[in-house]
């Protein structure tokens, strides 16, 4: 779950899979001229669109963290359950599309590249071993892209993920100094002629990107979310409250910076 906690009397809840579907809109509209290894584009799109599908059952049953007086977001969700979710998602994707599953394994493993957490270290080692096995299987099928293509596909997944997180985690319309620290200096994946992409809110419904990577002059995104009262979060029946809360939608338009 992605949780916006910066509202006075309520929180905004965005499910991980909904956020991933938004990531999928970015990869589908990515300019062809900027895409490397086009023969694997369908697999890359499948990876991006489904990269958080394993969160679906977890997000249907939100967890309250009494020690933090908040709902658990994807950043502080209990580690053991989160890692089991990651493993499940990787296996699901590998069974559907081997290269998509490989990219997802790389994506999840990257979260733990500098961790000191024992569970995270174990997960990282498991996924390193899995990636070696999958690479060999792709090589035998003559489906393993060149290293520079794999690097581009992995970075594209992460960039599309970050673009979606930018509009899901920030307060809509946030000033630059109000933004979450992750993206204040742009996105670290330099996919457009080694340039960083810098986002900026013009209003609650408008975001500019510089440089602009999409094939259409404007790209409209719709974010599904639920609005929960902060007074309800600690209630024992919060899961029922969440399920019964109607879904709302917030539209955002991406455009070039002028």
N, C-alpha and C positions, 0 to 999 in steps of 0.2 A: 504494500500500500504506500502511496505517496500522500503525505499529509501536509497541508498548508496550515500552520499553527498561528500565523500572524494576524488573524482576525480577532476582534474583541470578544465576541460571545459565541463564536462557532468555529468549526474546523472544516476545511475542504478535503474530501477524501477522493483520491483518484486511483483506481485499481491498476495494478502493474500491467496486466494484459491490455487494458485500454491504452495505456501509455505506449506500449509496444506497437499497437496498431497504428498509432500516430507516427511512430518511427518508420513504419512501413510506407506511409504516404510520402515521407521524405525520400526514401530510397527509390520508390517508383518514379518520382518526378526528377530524379537526379539527371543532369544533362549527360547525354550519351557521350559527348566529347570528353567528359571528365571521368568516364568509367573505364577502368583497366581490367582486362580479362573478361570481356563481354560474354564469352561462351558459358560462363558460370553465373550469369546475372540472376537467373531464376533461383538458383540455390542460395545466392546472397540475399535476395529478397525474402526467401522463405525463412532464412535465419533471422533477419531483422524483424520481420512481422511477428515471429513466434518466439522471440528471445526471452520473454517473460511469461510464457503460457503456463509454466509450472507453478506460478503464483496464484492461479485461479482459485484452487480450493482454499488456500491460506487467506486470500483477500475476502472470501465470502464469510469468513469467521474472524473478524478483527480481534486483536488481543489488547487489553488495557494493561499498562505498566504502572502499577501503583507507586513504585519508587521514583518514577519520573512524572507522575500525574498526567499521562498522555497515552494516546493510542500508539501501538508499535508501528513504526514506519519501516520501509525496507532497509533503512540504515541501522536500526537498533532492534530488529526482529530477533528472537532467540536463535542463536547461531546453529544449534544442532538441527532444528526444524528447517531453517533456511538452507543449509547445505544439503539436506535430504531432498528438498524441493529442487535445488540445482541439479543434483544427480538424476532425479526423475526426468526433468526437462531435457537434459542432454540425451538420455537414452531414448526418449520419445522422438526427438528430432533425428537422431542417428537412424532410427528405424524408418523414417520417412524420406530422408535425404542425407546421405552420408557426409557430403561437404558442408551442408547447413549445420549438422550436428558437430562437426569438427570446429566450425567457427564459433558455435555457442560454447563449446568446451574452452576454447581459447579466451573467450570473453569473460566467462565466470572465473576462470583460473587467474586472470589478470587482476582481479579484486584482491588477491592474496599474495601478490608478488613481493610485498614488503612486510608481511604480517609476522607477528610474534605469537599469534594464537595457535595453539597446538592443533585444534580442529581444522583451522584454515591451512596450516602447513600440510597436514595429512591430505586434505582435499587437493591442494596444489600438486602434490606428488602423484596422487591418483590420476589427475587430469593430464599431467605431463606424460605419464605412461599410456593413457588412453589415446592421446594425440599421436604418439609414435605408432601405435597399432593402426589407427585410422588412416594416417598418412600412407602407410604401407598398403593398406587395402585400396585406397584411392589410386596409388601408383600402379597397382596391378590392374585396375580397371581403366588405366590411362585417363584418369579424371583429376589428377593432382595438378593444380595450377603452379606456375612458376612462383618462386619465393616472393618476388616483388608484387605479383598479383595477389598472393595470399595476404601479404602485408597490407595492401590497399583494401582488400575486402574486409579484413579485420578492423582496420581503422575506420572504414565507412560504417560498419555496424556500430562502432563506438560513437562516431560522430552523430549518426542519426538518433542513437540512444540519448546523447547529451542534448541535442536540439529539442527533443521531446521533454527531457527533464527540465530544461530551461523554462519552458512555458508551463510545465506542470508544478514545479517546486516554487517558483517565484510568485510573489503577489502580482496579479495581472496589472500591468501598467507601472511596475516598480521603477523608481529612479535608479541610475547606475549604482549609487552609493548604498541603495537598499537591497540590491540583488544578493543572492547567496554567493558566497566567495568562490565556489567551484568555477564559475564562468565569467567572472568580472573582467578577466583579461583575455576573453575569447576562448575558443575551443582549441585544445592542444593538437588535435589531429590536423595536420597541414596538408590537405589533399588537393588544393587548387594552386598549382605552381608554387608549392612550398609556402603558401600563405595561410595564416590563421584566419578563421571566419569570426567576425565580431558581431554579436547581436546587440540590439538596443530596442527598448520599449518606446514607442511613440504615444501609445495610449493603452487602455485596457484591452483593446482588440487589434492593435497593430504592432508588428515587430519588423524591424529592418535587419538585413544581413549584409555585411560587407567583408569580402566579395559575396556575390549571390550565386548559389550553385544549381538552381532549379531551371527546368526547361520552360516553365510558364512565368510571365512577369509577376504574377501574384499567385500565391498558394494559400488556399483557405483550409484551416484546420478546425475541427470541432472536438472539444474536450468533454467527455462525459464525466460527471462527478456527482458526489452526494454531499449534502451540507448537514452536519450534525451539530446540535447544541453542545457546548462545553459542559453544560450541567448534566448531560446524559452519559458522558464518556465512562464514568466510574460505576455506572449501574450494572448489576449482575446480568441483566438481559440486554446488554449492549449489542450482542450479535443479532438478536431479534430486531432491535431498534434499527440497526444498520440495514438489515434485509428489507424492512418495511419502509425505509426512507425512499421517496421517489428520486429518480435520477434526473439531473438537470444537465444542461449543455452550455458551454461557453465557446464562442467562435473567435478565432484569431486569424488574421491575414498576414502572411509573410510577403515582403517586397524588398526591392533593391534600395540601398541608401542613396539619396540624391544630394 
